[in-house]
Amino acid sequence: MALSKEQIQILEMLKEGKISVEESAKLLEAVNTADSVGQTKATRVVVTISEHGEETTNLKIPVSLAKVFWKFVPKDVQTQIDLELILEQIEAGATGEIIEIEQAAHNRRIKISLA
């Protein structure tokens, strides 16, 4: 098992006497917890479009094809959405609903989620 950069830094601080064994244990646990949480990245982009209260589109695509979902978003809505922001959220490991747009004039609701 290879140690992460953070784990090595913690062990170096312990070796140099900058932190106690108890402190190093707490730090290592925190790093390990953060690493395991970070592993639950989204695997797909979900686009749901409802018009007049009925779901008309329910698209689920792998995050590796994230730019493809853009073709399924209505052109008039694309101007309201920052695609780069969505791609950044995917890279950051975000999950859950990231955008919801309600267009009352068209009786349309668009939700974009990362799952």
Backbone hydrogen bonds in HBPLUS format (Angstrom, degrees):
<---DONOR---> <-ACCEPTOR-->    atom                        ^
c    i                          cat <-CA-CA->   ^        H-A-AA   ^      H-
h    n   atom  resd res      DA  || num        DHA   H-A  angle D-A-AA Bond
n    s   type  num  typ     dist DA aas  dist angle  dist       angle   num
A0008-ILE N   A0004-SER O   3.02 MM   4  6.31 160.1  2.06 154.1 159.0     1
A0009-GLN N   A0005-LYS O   3.02 MM   4  6.27 157.5  2.07 147.9 154.0     2
A0010-ILE N   A0006-GLU O   3.02 MM   4  6.28 156.2  2.07 148.9 155.0     3
A0011-LEU N   A0007-GLN O   3.01 MM   4  6.29 160.9  2.05 149.2 154.1     4
A0012-GLU N   A0008-ILE O   2.89 MM   4  6.11 150.9  1.97 149.0 157.5     5
A0013-MET N   A0009-GLN O   2.97 MM   4  6.23 156.9  2.03 148.0 153.6     6
A0014-LEU N   A0010-ILE O   2.99 MM   4  6.28 151.9  2.07 146.5 154.5     7
A0015-LYS N   A0011-LEU O   2.90 MM   4  6.11 162.0  1.93 147.4 152.2     8
A0016-GLU N   A0012-GLU O   2.91 MM   4  6.13 152.8  1.99 149.2 156.2     9
A0018-LYS N   A0013-MET O   2.86 MM   5  5.10 143.2  1.99 162.1 159.8    10
A0017-GLY N   A0014-LEU O   3.03 MM   3  5.10 155.0  2.09 104.1 112.0    11
A0024-SER N   A0020-SER O   2.92 MM   4  6.16 158.4  1.96 148.4 154.7    12
A0025-ALA N   A0021-VAL O   2.92 MM   4  6.13 151.7  2.00 145.8 153.6    13
A0026-LYS N   A0022-GLU O   3.05 MM   4  6.34 157.8  2.10 148.4 153.7    14
A0027-LEU N   A0023-GLU O   2.93 MM   4  6.18 162.4  1.96 151.0 156.0    15
A0028-LEU N   A0024-SER O   2.83 MM   4  5.98 163.4  1.86 150.6 155.3    16
A0029-GLU N   A0025-ALA O   2.96 MM   4  6.10 155.9  2.01 144.6 151.4    17
A0030-ALA N   A0026-LYS O   2.95 MM   4  6.20 155.9  2.01 146.9 153.5    18
A0031-VAL N   A0027-LEU O   2.91 MM   4  6.19 159.3  1.96 152.9 158.2    19
A0032-ASN N   A0028-LEU O   2.91 MM   4  6.08 161.9  1.94 148.3 153.6    20
A0033-THR N   A0029-GLU O   2.88 MM   4  6.05 155.2  1.94 147.7 154.7    21
A0034-ALA N   A0030-ALA O   2.94 MM   4  6.11 160.6  1.98 147.0 152.4    22
A0035-ASP N   A0031-VAL O   2.90 MM   4  6.12 153.7  1.97 147.7 155.1    23
A0036-SER N   A0032-ASN O   2.99 MM   4  6.23 155.9  2.05 145.6 151.4    24
A0037-VAL N   A0033-THR O   2.94 MM   4  6.14 152.5  2.01 149.7 157.4    25
A0038-GLY N   A0034-ALA O   2.96 MM   4  6.07 157.1  2.01 144.9 151.2    26
A0039-GLN N   A0036-SER O   3.31 MM   3  5.21 145.9  2.44  92.7 102.3    27
A0040-THR N   A0037-VAL O   3.19 MM   3  5.86 171.2  2.19 120.8 123.4    28
A0063-VAL N   A0043-THR O   3.01 MM  20  5.47 153.0  2.08 116.4 118.0    29
A0115-ALA N   A0044-ARG O   2.98 MM  71  5.45 167.3  1.99 155.9 159.9    30
A0045-VAL N   A0061-ILE O   2.70 MM  16  5.39 150.2  1.79 159.9 167.7    31
A0061-ILE N   A0045-VAL O   2.97 MM  16  5.39 161.7  2.01 151.2 156.1    32
A0046-VAL N   A0113-SER O   2.84 MM  67  5.04 170.7  1.85 146.7 148.3    33
A0113-SER N   A0046-VAL O   2.85 MM  67  5.04 160.4  1.89 146.7 153.4    34
A0047-VAL N   A0059-LEU O   2.82 MM  12  5.06 157.4  1.87 145.8 153.5    35
A0059-LEU N   A0047-VAL O   2.82 MM  12  5.06 160.7  1.85 157.4 156.2    36
A0048-THR N   A0111-LYS O   2.90 MM  63  5.16 164.2  1.92 151.3 156.6    37
A0111-LYS N   A0048-THR O   2.86 MM  63  5.16 160.1  1.90 151.9 158.4    38
A0049-ILE N   A0057-THR O   2.87 MM   8  4.92 159.1  1.91 135.0 140.7    39
A0056-THR N   A0049-ILE O   2.72 MM   7  5.71 155.8  1.78 150.0 158.5    40
A0057-THR N   A0049-ILE O   3.10 MM   8  4.92 156.5  2.16 142.9 142.3    41
A0050-SER N   A0109-ARG O   2.83 MM  59  5.15 163.1  1.86 153.0 158.9    42
A0109-ARG N   A0050-SER O   2.82 MM  59  5.15 153.5  1.89 148.7 155.8    43
A0051-GLU N   A0054-GLU O   2.84 MM   3  5.39 152.4  1.92 156.9 149.5    44
A0054-GLU N   A0051-GLU O   3.01 MM   3  5.39 166.6  2.03 116.1 119.3    45
A0052-HIS N   A0107-ASN O   2.77 MM  55  5.24 161.0  1.80 156.2 162.9    46
A0065-LEU N   A0062-PRO O   2.89 MM   3  5.52 159.5  1.93 117.6 124.3    47
A0066-ALA N   A0063-VAL O   3.00 MM   3  4.69 148.4  2.11 116.3 111.5    48
A0068-VAL N   A0065-LEU O   2.87 MM   3  5.54 149.5  1.96 122.4 131.5    49
A0071-LYS N   A0068-VAL O   3.12 MM   3  6.00 155.3  2.18 125.8 129.4    50
A0072-PHE N   A0069-PHE O   2.87 MM   3  5.52 154.7  1.94 120.1 127.9    51
A0073-VAL N   A0070-TRP O   3.23 MM   3  5.40 160.6  2.26 106.6 112.4    52
A0077-VAL N   A0074-PRO O   2.86 MM   3  5.35 146.2  1.98 114.1 124.9    53
A0078-GLN N   A0074-PRO O   3.09 MM   4  6.43 140.8  2.25 148.6 160.3    54
A0078-GLN N   A0075-LYS O   3.19 MM   3  5.14 126.4  2.49  94.4 108.1    55
A0080-GLN N   A0077-VAL O   2.81 MM   3  5.34 152.7  1.88 117.5 126.4    56
A0081-ILE N   A0078-GLN O   3.26 MM   3  5.28 161.6  2.29 104.1 109.6    57
A0085-LEU N   A0082-ASP O   3.06 MM   3  5.33 124.3  2.38 102.8 116.4    58
A0086-ILE N   A0082-ASP O   3.27 MM   4  6.73 153.2  2.35 149.0 156.1    59
A0087-LEU N   A0083-LEU O   2.98 MM   4  6.33 162.9  2.01 155.8 160.1    60
A0088-GLU N   A0084-GLU O   2.87 MM   4  6.08 150.2  1.96 145.6 154.1    61
A0089-GLN N   A0085-LEU O   2.94 MM   4  6.20 153.1  2.01 146.6 153.6    62
A0090-ILE N   A0086-ILE O   2.99 MM   4  6.33 150.3  2.08 149.0 157.2    63
A0091-GLU N   A0087-LEU O   3.06 MM   4  6.32 162.1  2.09 146.4 150.5    64
A0092-ALA N   A0088-GLU O   2.87 MM   4  6.10 147.2  1.98 146.3 156.0    65
A0094-ALA N   A0089-GLN O   2.98 MM   5  5.35 159.3  2.03 163.5 159.2    66
A0093-GLY N   A0090-ILE O   3.07 MM   3  5.26 152.7  2.15 103.9 112.5    67
A0096-GLY N   A0114-LEU O   2.63 MM  18  5.09 154.5  1.69 160.9 151.6    68
A0114-LEU N   A0096-GLY O   2.88 MM  18  5.09 159.7  1.92 128.7 133.6    69
A0098-ILE N   A0112-ILE O   2.91 MM  14  5.98 167.2  1.92 153.2 157.5    70
A0099-ILE N   A0112-ILE O   3.18 MM  13  5.12 156.1  2.24 149.2 148.8    71
A0112-ILE N   A0099-ILE O   2.86 MM  13  5.12 163.8  1.89 147.4 149.8    72
A0101-ILE N   A0110-ILE O   2.77 MM   9  5.10 161.5  1.80 151.2 157.8    73
A0110-ILE N   A0101-ILE O   2.77 MM   9  5.10 162.9  1.80 152.7 158.8    74
A0103-GLN N   A0108-ARG O   2.71 MM   5  5.07 172.4  1.71 161.1 163.5    75
A0106-HIS N   A0103-GLN O   3.16 MM   3  5.54 133.7  2.39 105.9 117.1    76
A0107-ASN N   A0103-GLN O   2.87 MM   4  5.80 109.7  2.37 138.7 157.8    77
A0108-ARG N   A0103-GLN O   3.00 MM   5  5.07 165.1  2.02 138.2 141.7    78
A0107-ASN N   A0104-ALA O   3.08 MM   3  4.64 147.5  2.19  92.9 102.9    79
